[in-house]
């Protein structure tokens, strides 16, 4: 059973096309994943700005000094923008993973409350996404990729 050179060319052309489509889909998924992961932090940071006093009061109620609120807002807004842009992605992802774990431990530790337990587990899932981003990088559509060119 032999194949003609034309049949081999056809197979390699199909394989190359399939590889290009897969790469394009992967690149787009990486960008969309970064945007979706960061949207929570960006909107949360903006929300804290618009409800500054209420957020500071909530933090104080759980024993976290309200004086840390500007750092929290900066972490959420600047960190999310960095992830969306794909700038210093590995470092920022590790920092946001730590921030997310700290938030879970400080604000969602009442496992007798089903909602708090779910929020804790949600934070761990988000932390996992940041760790995967730290391990794999931002992908092609990022400032990191442009800097590497």
For each residue, the residues with C-beta under 8 A, 3 or more apart:
1:
2:
3: 7 8 11
4: 7 8
5: 8 9
6: 9 10
7: 3 4 10 11
8: 3 4 5 11 12
9: 5 6 12 13
10: 6 7 13 14
11: 3 7 8 14 15
12: 8 9 15 16
13: 9 10 16 17
14: 10 11 17 18
15: 11 12 18 19
16: 12 13 19 20
17: 13 14 20 21
18: 14 15 21 22
19: 15 16 22 23
20: 16 17 23 24
21: 17 18 24 25
22: 18 19 25 26
23: 19 20 26 27
24: 20 21 27 28
25: 21 22 28 29
26: 22 23 29 30 139
27: 23 24 30 31 139 140 141
28: 24 25 31 32 141
29: 25 26 32 33
30: 26 27 33 34 138 139 140 141 142
31: 27 28 34 35 86 139 141 142
32: 28 29 35 36
33: 29 30 36 37 129 133
34: 30 31 37 38 83 84 86 89 133 138 139 142
35: 31 32 38 39 84
36: 32 33 39
37: 33 34 40 41 83 126 129 130 133
38: 34 35 41 42 79 80 81 83 84
39: 35 36 42 43 80
40: 37 43 44 80 126
41: 37 38 44 45 76 77 79 80 83 96
42: 38 39 45 46 76 77 80 81 84
43: 39 40 46 47
44: 40 41 47 48 76
45: 41 42 48 49 72 73 74 75 76 77 80
46: 42 43 49 50 77
47: 43 44 50 51 55
48: 44 45 51 52 55 69 72 73 76
49: 45 46 52 73
50: 46 47
51: 47 48 54 55
52: 48 49 55 56 69
53: 56 57
54: 51 57 58
55: 47 48 51 52 58 59 69
56: 52 53 59 60 66 69
57: 53 54 60 61 66
58: 54 55 61 62
59: 55 56 62 64 65 66 68 69 72
60: 56 57 63 64 65 66
61: 57 58
62: 58 59 106 107
63: 60 106
64: 59 60 68 106
65: 59 60 68
66: 56 57 59 60 69
67: 70
68: 59 64 65 71 72
69: 48 52 55 56 59 66 72 73
70: 67 73 74
71: 68 74 75
72: 45 48 59 68 69 75 76
73: 45 48 49 69 70 76 77
74: 45 70 71 77 78
75: 45 71 72 78 79 95 96 99
76: 41 42 44 45 48 72 73 79 80
77: 41 42 45 46 73 74 80 81
78: 74 75 81 82
79: 38 41 75 76 82 83 92 95 96 99
80: 38 39 40 41 42 45 76 77 83 84
81: 38 42 77 78 84 85
82: 78 79 85 87 88 89 92
83: 34 37 38 41 79 80 86 89 92 93 96 133 138
84: 34 35 38 42 80 81
85: 81 82 142 143
86: 31 34 83 89 138 139 141 142 143 144 145
87: 82 92 142 143 144
88: 82 91 92 144
89: 34 82 83 86 92 93 133 134 137 138 142 144
90: 93 94 133 134 137 144
91: 88 94 95 134
92: 79 82 83 87 88 89 95 96
93: 83 89 90 96 97 130 131 133 134
94: 90 91 97 98 130 131 134
95: 75 79 91 92 98 99
96: 41 75 79 83 92 93 99 100 130
97: 93 94 100 101 127 130 131 134
98: 94 95 101 102
99: 75 79 95 96 102 103
100: 96 97 103 104 123 126 127 130
101: 97 98 104 105 123 124 127
102: 98 99 105 106
103: 99 100 106 107 108 123
104: 100 101 107 108 109 119 120 123 124 127
105: 101 102 108 109
106: 62 63 64 102 103 109
107: 62 103 104 119
108: 103 104 105 116 117 119 120 123
109: 104 105 106 116 120
110: 113 116 117
111: 116 117 120
112: 116
113: 110 116 117
114: 117 118
115: 118 119
116: 108 109 110 111 112 113 119 120
117: 108 110 111 113 114 120 121
118: 114 115 121 122
119: 104 107 108 115 116 122 123
120: 104 108 109 111 116 117 123 124
121: 117 118 124 125
122: 118 119 125 126
123: 100 101 103 104 108 119 120 126 127
124: 101 104 120 121 127 128
125: 121 122 128 129
126: 37 40 100 122 123 129 130
127: 97 100 101 104 123 124 130 131
128: 124 125 131 132
129: 33 37 125 126 132 133
130: 37 93 94 96 97 100 126 127 133 134
131: 93 94 97 127 128 134 135
132: 128 129 135 136
133: 33 34 37 83 89 90 93 129 130 136 137 138
134: 89 90 91 93 94 97 130 131
135: 131 132
136: 132 133 139
137: 89 90 133 142 144
138: 30 34 83 86 89 133 141 142 143 144 145
139: 26 27 30 31 34 86 136 142 145
140: 27 30 145
141: 27 28 30 31 86 138 145
142: 30 31 34 85 86 87 89 137 138 139 145 146
143: 85 86 87 138 146 147
144: 86 87 88 89 90 137 138 147 148
145: 86 138 139 140 141 142 148 149
146: 142 143 149
147: 143 144
148: 144 145
149: 145 146
